[in-house]
Amino acid sequence: MNKELKWFKSSRSTDPGPQNCVEAAVLDGEGMAIRDSKDRGGAVLQFSVTAWSTFTAAMGTSAPPPGAVRG
């Protein structure tokens, strides 16, 4: 993973507001990294370009992507 990621919060995250946010960083054309903004030293999830594109496309619809498992 990139050593010096440039983390950012969603434009929908507001201060002072709920602090239940995630931060994202671009992985040099290899996808996205996501972390909990309250635990910046904690776990980082990494998503490939394809996985991230599928996720963000699904967020614009009411249906899950094909093959998705509902909880």
C-alpha beads as a LAMMPS data file, in Angstrom:
LAMMPS data file: protein, C-alpha beads

71 atoms
70 bonds

1 atom types
1 bond types

-500.0 500.0 xlo xhi
-500.0 500.0 ylo yhi
-500.0 500.0 zlo zhi

Masses

1 110.0

Atoms # bond

1 1 1 0.000 0.000 0.000
2 1 1 1.126 3.577 -0.600
3 1 1 3.151 4.964 2.289
4 1 1 1.826 8.533 2.058
5 1 1 -1.869 8.325 1.263
6 1 1 -3.857 11.535 0.983
7 1 1 -6.993 10.810 3.003
8 1 1 -10.231 12.737 2.523
9 1 1 -13.741 12.665 3.939
10 1 1 -16.937 12.668 1.960
11 1 1 -18.333 16.077 1.114
12 1 1 -21.428 14.881 2.992
13 1 1 -19.445 14.615 6.228
14 1 1 -19.954 17.762 8.245
15 1 1 -18.395 19.250 11.351
16 1 1 -19.909 19.592 13.858
17 1 1 -22.069 16.663 12.967
18 1 1 -22.068 12.964 13.484
19 1 1 -18.496 11.772 13.649
20 1 1 -19.350 8.356 12.204
21 1 1 -17.381 8.898 9.030
22 1 1 -14.974 7.013 6.872
23 1 1 -12.037 8.474 5.037
24 1 1 -10.905 7.443 1.577
25 1 1 -7.633 7.612 -0.324
26 1 1 -6.754 6.894 -3.946
27 1 1 -4.268 4.041 -4.418
28 1 1 -2.284 5.351 -7.424
29 1 1 -4.710 4.027 -10.022
30 1 1 -5.014 0.698 -8.226
31 1 1 -8.283 1.413 -6.414
32 1 1 -9.322 2.967 -3.131
33 1 1 -8.448 2.601 0.532
34 1 1 -11.026 3.205 3.271
35 1 1 -10.530 3.708 7.022
36 1 1 -12.547 4.732 10.065
37 1 1 -12.012 8.441 10.737
38 1 1 -12.223 7.797 14.484
39 1 1 -9.429 5.185 14.352
40 1 1 -6.912 6.467 11.828
41 1 1 -4.261 4.028 12.998
42 1 1 -6.605 1.050 12.666
43 1 1 -7.467 -1.275 9.835
44 1 1 -7.529 -0.074 6.228
45 1 1 -9.754 -1.732 3.651
46 1 1 -8.476 -1.788 0.070
47 1 1 -10.699 -2.075 -2.995
48 1 1 -9.639 -2.699 -6.586
49 1 1 -10.753 -0.254 -9.263
50 1 1 -13.398 -2.756 -10.407
51 1 1 -14.730 -3.402 -6.904
52 1 1 -14.877 0.317 -6.093
53 1 1 -16.636 1.120 -9.367
54 1 1 -19.201 -1.613 -8.736
55 1 1 -19.803 -0.348 -5.195
56 1 1 -20.217 3.303 -6.156
57 1 1 -22.473 2.402 -9.097
58 1 1 -24.658 0.330 -6.765
59 1 1 -24.989 3.249 -4.343
60 1 1 -26.782 5.166 -7.088
61 1 1 -29.470 2.490 -7.351
62 1 1 -31.911 0.778 -5.037
63 1 1 -30.886 -2.698 -6.183
64 1 1 -27.727 -4.533 -5.111
65 1 1 -25.227 -5.472 -7.820
66 1 1 -25.618 -8.875 -9.441
67 1 1 -24.388 -11.630 -7.156
68 1 1 -24.554 -9.478 -4.017
69 1 1 -25.653 -11.164 -0.820
70 1 1 -28.248 -9.415 1.294
71 1 1 -27.818 -9.646 5.066

Bonds

1 1 1 2
2 1 2 3
3 1 3 4
4 1 4 5
5 1 5 6
6 1 6 7
7 1 7 8
8 1 8 9
9 1 9 10
10 1 10 11
11 1 11 12
12 1 12 13
13 1 13 14
14 1 14 15
15 1 15 16
16 1 16 17
17 1 17 18
18 1 18 19
19 1 19 20
20 1 20 21
21 1 21 22
22 1 22 23
23 1 23 24
24 1 24 25
25 1 25 26
26 1 26 27
27 1 27 28
28 1 28 29
29 1 29 30
30 1 30 31
31 1 31 32
32 1 32 33
33 1 33 34
34 1 34 35
35 1 35 36
36 1 36 37
37 1 37 38
38 1 38 39
39 1 39 40
40 1 40 41
41 1 41 42
42 1 42 43
43 1 43 44
44 1 44 45
45 1 45 46
46 1 46 47
47 1 47 48
48 1 48 49
49 1 49 50
50 1 50 51
51 1 51 52
52 1 52 53
53 1 53 54
54 1 54 55
55 1 55 56
56 1 56 57
57 1 57 58
58 1 58 59
59 1 59 60
60 1 60 61
61 1 61 62
62 1 62 63
63 1 63 64
64 1 64 65
65 1 65 66
66 1 66 67
67 1 67 68
68 1 68 69
69 1 69 70
70 1 70 71
